[in-house]
Amino acid sequence: MNLSSGYIKTISTKVYKKFPELKGISPSVSKQSVPTTKTSSKSIQDYRYLLTYKGVAAMPGGHTMNRIVRVVANHKGRVIKMALSK
């Protein structure tokens, strides 16, 4: 099961709203398995997805800075965590 393009589009809209310098950047998507716990059923395996956006931000004085935003989302497209690397 892969993350659908509709969910990717919805997540990207949230990223572009928070980080406008990344608008138009398409993410790289990788699947991560979620460790099972004793209370969860072992027959159903849920996955999380890591979406990575890489871009460049303009700084004062004509300098640039690489910006990497990592988004962890569940299999239904809900954002669990969003982190910025400067």
N, C-alpha and C positions, 0 to 999 in steps of 0.2 A: 504494500500500500504506500503510495507516494502522496505528498502534499499536493493538493489540486492547485491549478493555476489561479483559480478564483480566490483561494485562501492566500496565496502568495501576493496577489494584487492588493488584497485588503491589508495585509501586514505591511506591504511596501508603502501604502498610503499613510499609515501611522508613522512609519520611519521618515517619510518625506516631510510630514507635518512638523516633526520634532527636529529634523536635521535637513533644512532646505537645500544645503549645498550638495546633498546626495541625490537630488531629484533626477530621475532618468537612469540611475544606476540599477542594473538588474543584479539580484543577489545570487551567490552560489549557495546551494541547498544541500545539506547532508543529513542523513537519518541517524538518530541516536536511540538506542534501546533504553528503556526505563527499568531499573532493577526491580524485581518483584519483591513484595513483602509477604509476611505470613498472612496478613489479612486480605490481600488481593488474590484473585483466582489466578492460577497458573496457566489456565487454558487460553486466557485472553492476554495477548501481548500488546501493550500500548507503546507507542513510539513518540519521541519528541524530535523536532526538527531544528537544526541550527542554520539560520540564514545569515550570511556574511555579506555586508555591503562595504566596498572599498572605494574611497574617493579622495579628493584633494580639496582642502579649504584654503581660501585666500586670507592672508594675515596682513596687518598693517605694515607698511613699508615695502610692499611688493613681495613679501615672503610667502611661501606656501607650506602647508602642513598636511601630512597624510592623516586621513580619518578612517577608522574602521569601526563599523557598528555591527555588533553581534546580537542577534535576536533568537531567543529560544521560544518555540511555539509548540503547542500540542497538536495532535493529529486532526483536531477540528479547527485549527487556525487561530486559536486564542493565544495571545502573547503572554508568556510566562515571565520572561525577563528580557530586558534590553540594556546593553552596556556599550559605552563608547570608549575606544582606545585612542589616546592622543599621541 
